[in-house]
Amino acid sequence: MPPDLKCPFCATPDEETVWSNELVVAFRDRFAVSRGHTLLVTVRHIETYFDANPWEQQALWQGVEAVKRALDTSH
């Protein structure tokens, strides 16, 4: 990412992370429309899901599964 652009996801404090691995970070949406809405983003800056490499795509789906299980328990 060019240094003149600030990534809003990189500014998210670590304590807001609800799940992560070496490729993906998940955190609750600060402006959620629905309860429990969670954002999953790759650590590497990419524009779309389709720019993610196969390992990042797999890690994103692992995160989806993990976050869903946690939400099913808490909500």
Backbone bond lengths (Angstrom), bond angles and torsions (degrees), N, CA, C in turn:
res aa  C-N    CA-C-N  psi(-1)  N-CA   C-N-CA  omega(-1)  CA-C   N-CA-C  phi
1 M - - - 1.450 - - 1.521 107.98 -
2 P 1.330 117.46 134.54 1.463 119.44 178.29 1.521 110.98 -58.88
3 P 1.321 117.32 142.26 1.470 120.51 -175.80 1.524 113.89 -62.15
4 D 1.349 118.15 -21.11 1.461 119.24 -178.75 1.529 112.49 -81.45
5 L 1.334 117.50 -8.79 1.459 121.14 176.66 1.524 109.26 -103.03
6 K 1.299 116.71 130.85 1.465 120.54 179.91 1.521 109.45 -99.88
7 C 1.304 115.16 130.64 1.454 120.77 -179.91 1.532 109.33 -85.23
8 P 1.331 118.35 120.55 1.466 119.54 179.93 1.525 111.86 -66.86
9 F 1.330 117.60 -25.29 1.457 120.23 -179.32 1.523 111.25 -76.56
10 C 1.325 117.29 -34.28 1.470 120.38 177.74 1.528 111.42 -66.75
11 A 1.324 116.35 -24.17 1.462 120.79 179.93 1.524 112.71 -82.93
12 T 1.319 117.88 -4.20 1.460 120.89 -179.62 1.527 109.43 -70.43
13 P 1.333 117.78 125.15 1.468 120.19 -179.94 1.531 112.04 -62.17
14 D 1.315 116.36 144.63 1.461 121.79 -179.18 1.523 112.78 -55.68
15 E 1.320 117.67 -33.72 1.466 119.89 -177.66 1.529 112.40 -68.67
16 E 1.325 117.92 -12.23 1.462 120.79 176.72 1.528 112.15 -88.93
17 T 1.310 116.86 -6.39 1.462 120.72 178.81 1.525 109.71 -69.75
18 V 1.341 116.26 129.18 1.463 120.36 178.47 1.524 111.66 -104.86
19 W 1.329 116.72 -16.05 1.460 121.80 176.71 1.516 107.29 -165.18
20 S 1.328 116.33 147.01 1.459 119.39 175.56 1.521 110.42 -162.51
21 N 1.296 114.51 160.45 1.458 122.40 166.71 1.528 105.91 -140.75
22 E 1.302 118.65 -165.11 1.469 119.25 -175.33 1.532 113.17 -72.05
23 L 1.339 117.90 -13.50 1.462 120.57 -175.63 1.527 114.94 -115.68
24 V 1.330 116.70 -19.19 1.471 121.43 -171.64 1.520 110.75 -138.21
25 V 1.324 115.71 147.47 1.464 122.61 175.11 1.530 107.99 -128.32
26 A 1.322 116.60 138.35 1.468 122.42 177.38 1.522 109.41 -121.42
27 F 1.323 115.68 136.51 1.462 120.94 176.99 1.518 108.79 -151.03
28 R 1.335 115.73 156.03 1.460 121.24 -178.67 1.530 109.78 -68.33
29 D 1.308 114.88 142.79 1.461 121.55 176.63 1.525 108.08 -70.18
30 R 1.312 117.36 124.61 1.474 121.26 179.91 1.525 112.14 -67.98
31 F 1.320 116.70 -22.24 1.459 121.35 -177.88 1.535 110.03 -121.38
32 A 1.298 115.07 43.57 1.471 121.17 -174.72 1.525 111.65 -64.90
33 V 1.315 114.72 139.87 1.455 121.67 174.27 1.526 109.18 -87.66
34 S 1.332 116.28 -31.53 1.454 120.47 178.63 1.533 109.75 -120.12
35 R 1.306 115.56 148.28 1.459 122.59 -178.27 1.528 110.85 -60.25
36 G 1.322 116.30 130.22 1.454 121.01 176.95 1.518 114.67 86.82
37 H 1.332 117.78 -0.51 1.466 120.01 -178.88 1.525 109.52 -55.59
38 T 1.314 115.30 126.91 1.460 121.87 -173.74 1.518 109.63 -127.50
39 L 1.321 115.52 138.79 1.457 121.77 177.06 1.517 109.42 -100.17
40 L 1.314 116.76 135.96 1.456 122.30 173.51 1.521 107.22 -118.94
41 V 1.321 116.71 125.92 1.461 121.67 -179.19 1.519 109.44 -132.95
42 T 1.311 114.26 150.89 1.460 118.52 175.60 1.527 109.36 -75.72
43 V 1.309 115.48 150.68 1.461 120.70 176.26 1.531 109.17 -66.39
44 R 1.314 115.99 -40.50 1.462 121.22 177.34 1.526 108.57 -75.17
45 H 1.307 116.18 137.35 1.456 120.49 -179.81 1.524 110.69 -74.07
46 I 1.322 114.96 117.91 1.465 122.19 176.24 1.520 107.54 -136.34
47 E 1.331 116.22 161.79 1.461 119.51 -177.63 1.518 113.44 -87.87
48 T 1.334 117.55 -38.09 1.454 120.09 -177.39 1.523 109.79 -140.65
49 Y 1.322 115.10 165.59 1.465 121.26 175.59 1.529 110.49 -53.31
50 F 1.309 116.95 -36.93 1.459 121.81 -175.47 1.528 112.98 -73.33
51 D 1.320 116.26 -11.36 1.466 120.80 173.31 1.525 111.44 -87.96
52 A 1.311 116.69 -11.03 1.472 120.82 178.05 1.517 109.29 -71.18
53 N 1.313 115.37 143.44 1.467 118.69 175.99 1.533 108.50 -77.86
54 P 1.327 118.30 169.41 1.472 120.39 -177.00 1.527 113.78 -56.62
55 W 1.319 118.34 -34.61 1.467 121.07 -179.33 1.525 110.49 -70.44
56 E 1.330 116.46 -39.41 1.460 120.15 177.13 1.525 110.76 -67.65
57 Q 1.319 117.36 -40.33 1.458 119.78 177.83 1.526 110.63 -62.17
58 Q 1.317 116.75 -43.04 1.461 120.13 177.63 1.527 110.56 -63.18
59 A 1.323 117.03 -41.80 1.463 120.98 179.58 1.522 111.22 -64.70
60 L 1.333 117.48 -37.40 1.463 120.52 176.64 1.527 110.89 -60.54
61 W 1.334 116.90 -44.85 1.472 119.91 -179.94 1.523 111.66 -69.50
62 Q 1.327 118.03 -31.71 1.470 120.00 173.55 1.528 108.94 -62.95
63 G 1.318 116.35 -41.40 1.457 120.69 177.61 1.511 112.53 -63.97
64 V 1.318 116.64 -41.57 1.472 120.56 177.74 1.525 109.79 -58.30
65 E 1.321 116.61 -46.98 1.475 120.45 179.53 1.531 111.24 -61.40
66 A 1.324 117.11 -46.26 1.467 121.07 -178.21 1.525 111.38 -64.50
67 V 1.317 117.06 -44.25 1.469 120.59 -179.51 1.524 110.18 -67.07
68 K 1.317 117.61 -40.14 1.469 120.35 177.66 1.518 111.57 -59.62
69 R 1.342 116.78 -45.48 1.467 119.85 178.04 1.527 110.76 -59.21
70 A 1.320 116.73 -44.15 1.475 120.31 179.87 1.519 110.86 -64.22
71 L 1.333 117.63 -41.74 1.462 120.28 179.19 1.521 111.78 -67.96
72 D 1.325 116.98 -37.24 1.462 119.68 177.31 1.520 110.85 -60.78
73 T 1.321 116.77 -35.62 1.463 121.66 179.27 1.526 111.77 -74.69
74 S 1.328 116.64 -43.21 1.468 120.28 -173.83 1.521 114.05 -86.31
75 H 1.303 117.80 -20.04 1.467 120.29 -176.98 1.507 110.05 -118.74
